[in-house]
Amino acid sequence: MLDSPVSQNARPATLDAIDISILAELERNGRLTNAALAARVGIAESTCTQRLRSLRDRGVIRSFRADIDPAALGLTLQALITVRLGTHGREQIRGFEQRVRTLPSVLTAFHVAGADDYLLHVAVDSAATLRELVLEHLTTHPHVRHVETQLVFEVIEGAGMVPAR
C-alpha cells in the first residue's frame, strides 16, 4: 500500500536483455516454474535461478503475489477517493498514512502532488459500506480537510511495465 513509494535515492537498475526478458515473462505469468522461465528466455536453469535471485536482491522484483479479483470476495463496488489534508507536517502525514494502513477496504494508496494529497483505490461490498468508509474513517480524521469520491465503472489493465520483445 503506502510501503513502496518511489525511492528518493532510487537509481534505475542496470538490466541487460536477459533480465528484461525474464521480467517480461514474469509480468505475463508470475507462476512460471524456473525451468519454464529458463526455457522461454533461452538460458540454463541455474543461470535463471541466479538471475532471479539478483533481481530480487537488487529490489527490481519486489514481491510475488496473487492478483485477487475483489468481486470474487463480494467487493463489487470500487472507487477512487481523493483526500486533501489541512496541514502537511510530517506527523500529520504519518498519522493519516497509519490510519489508511488499517482500513481493509483500501487496495492501494498513493501520496500525490497537486491539489489533493492522496488518491485511494478502494473496494467495498456496497454503497453503504463506501459511505461508512468515507464518513466514519476518512472525514473524521483530524487532518483531513476535503474528500472526493469517484466510482469506478470498469478497471482496464495496461500493457505492463516491461516492453514486449
Secondary structure, 3 states (H helix, E strand, C coil): CCCCCCCCCCCCCCCCHHHHHHHHHHHHCCCCCHHHHHHHHCCCHHHHHHHHHHHHHCCCCCCCCCCCCHHHHCCCEEEEEEEEECCCCHHHHHHHHHHHHCCCCEEEEEECCCCCCEEEEEEECCHHHHHHHHHHHHCCCCCEEEEEEEEECCCCCCCCCCCCC
